[in-house]
Structures are given as C-alpha cells and as structure tokens.
C-alpha cells in the first residue's frame, strides 16, 4: 500500500523564546523540520511527504532548503487557522488509497521502529496511535480542591497517528468542533476504534529551550 505522511509545522517559536519558528531552528547542524522529514524517508524512500506550513513561512522554508542544499521531494500546502484545517488541507493533496501518518513537525526523534509498527498495524486495523505510560504522579486541581489521580489508565499520546486514507478522509469531511484535540479524536468521533501501540520515549515534542537541550544531547549521543 502507498505510504503518505502529513507533517504539520505551524509553530511560532514563542514558547521557545525565539524569533525563528521552532520547526526552523537549527538542531545539531540543520533545521528541526529536516530531521523530522528524514526519519520518514529512512522508513520509506518512496513515501509521499506533505508539509503543511503557514503561508507566510513557505518562502522561508524554500530559502532554508537552498542554504542547506536539502533536496527531499516534499509537497507543500498552506496551514489553516486551527490544526484541523491544516490537516484537512494536507489530506486534500492525497488522491490515492493507502496509509497516511500525521506527524508533528517538531518531533524529530520518532524512531524507525515506531513509524514502521504504526504503519504496519494501521494497514491491518485502520487507525493507530503511539502512546507512552505516564511516569509522573498526577493530581487533579481546581479552585476548590485537589486530589491524586490514578495514572495507570492515563497515557501520553505521540505522533505519527496513522490511518487508512479512506478512514481519515471520511473523518475530516465532518465539521470541526473544539473538542478535537488530535487526529485520533477526529477519527473516533466518526465512529472508528483507535488502536494503541507503544511509542518511543525519545519522541518528544520540541516546544521549549529545555527541550532543545535534550534534543541536542540525543543527537550527539547517536554520533
């Protein structure tokens, strides 16, 4: 089956305390987004890569590709005001059946094993997301009370979230509602069961300066 990946990269860099959007910040010699794309090309050199960017960042991406001599074959489309619309714009570029993963542009450390497992299982069951166990103690807190929460039944959700194209396209044909927190919630709302696989601990989302320290250390350790 044909593999596709939609990489959503709409960050501004505000939490990273940077004027450069976090997906374009240089991590161990090249922009984060290039590391992310390369992981999927290592998994499948023929995968269709669809990059969703804010319209005002597309020219900057092209300039980075020139600077870093980055020649990966990537389709680009504009992002929308909310992630739901960005993903839908990416899905509109897919015209053939297959398997499509939807991945955060600032998760460059997704392992090849996680990608491979997610795509293989999605080909069989239709809708798959990688998860990790909670490792911290949790408490619920509001203005009136706080109490311990059993973490055994709570999971940390990662990407790529991977689906058969027919399933994800049908789900994204429905109207947007604010309760959609990720692609799995959209597919679940359309009536499909979500299957879980184990993600990899390194698959962090780079959103703060501390995350970048971890990211550089991870890449240095792989040398």
Order of alpha helices (4+ residues) and beta strands (2+ residues): beta-beta-beta-alpha-beta-alpha-beta-alpha-beta-alpha-beta-beta-beta-beta-beta-alpha-alpha-beta-alpha
